[in-house]
Every structure is written in C-alpha cells, then in structure tokens.
Amino acid sequence: MASSTSDGSVHDGEIRLWREEDWWIATDVETGVTTQGDSRGAALDNLDEAVALHNGDTGREPTDAELRNLGIDPAENTTGDRDPPDVLE
C-alpha cells in the first residue's frame, strides 16, 4: 500500500481512499475504521458516520427540513410522552 509520507508515518486525521473493482474504500488510519461506497463521496460520507459512531457520537435529531426531504411531515411525527411503537422496552 502506498503511504502518504516518505517515512510511512501517520498524520492526525489521515484518510486513505482507494478503488477495488466497483467500490471505493475509505479508511481512517488513526482508528482503523474502514467503509465503502459506490463513489468517492459516498465512501467518505460513510466513513464520517462510522468514525463518529466509533468515537461515541450517537448523532443528533434531524431537522424539520431533513425530515421533509425524506417525505416525513414533522408535524405528524410526534409521540408525545410515549415511546415510539418500534422501541422495545
């Protein structure tokens, strides 16, 4: 594998990206987390999410605009004081 430095040392935040057949593979060198995607952008987006999860970042609530982009009406997406029906106790 090619190195990003002449002496092979790792840089903070170093990412390696390569193609294998129809997939792009992205690795965060520091954590060892590796993902894939059908494009460079998809592989890097997947890596961002996987590294965040690896580091314990459980994410954030989606914005109303993000919900609408997914075809969900935020006004109808409420459970009040109850747990959503798909949450196991």
N, C-alpha and C positions, 0 to 999 in steps of 0.2 A: 504494500500500500504506500502511496506517496505521502510524504509529510509536508506540512505547511511551513516548516522551518528547516534550515540546513542541518541543524543538530538533532532534529526529531523531538524537541521539547514541546510541551503542551502550553498553549496560551489560555488565559481565562476566557471563557465564553467561546472557545473554539468549536466549530461545527464542521464536520466532513460530509460532503454530499457527492454521491456518485450514482451511475445508472447501471442497473442489472436487468437485461432484457427489456421488458416494458415498464419497469418500475424505477423510480428514483428512491434512493436510500439516503437517509439523513441520520447522522449520529452526533450526539452531544458528547464530546470527548471527555469532559470532566466527570459526568455522571454515568456514561456508558449507555444512556438511553438511546435506542435506535427505533426509527419509524420508517414507513414507506409511503409513497403516494404515486399517483399516475402522472404527476407533473412535479417539477421542482418546487413550485409554490405550495402544492398540496403536501409534499413531503415535509417542507419546512413548517407549514401550519400545524401539521400533525405532531411534529417534534416539539413545537412551542407548547402545545397542550399536554403532551406526555411528560415533558420536563416539569411543567407546573404541577402536575399530579404527583410526580416523583418527589417533588420538593414540599408536598403537603398543601399546595394551593388548591382548595376544592372548588374554586371558581366564584362566580358572582351570579346574582339574579339577572335574567335577561331584561333588557329594556323593552318598553312597550313597542318601539319601532322594530326591534328584533323579533318579537312575538308576531307582529303583523306580517313581517316578511316571511314567516313560517306558516302563515294562514291561520293564526290564532288571534281571536279577539280578546285583548287584555281584560275588558270589562266582564267577559263571560268566563274568565279563567280564575275563579276565586273559589276558595273552600271555606271561608270564614274561619271559625275557631276549630274546625275539624281537620283531621289529617286527610290528604288526598286518598281516594279509594285504592290506589295502587301501592300504598305504603303498608308494609307488613309491620305488625306490632311485635 
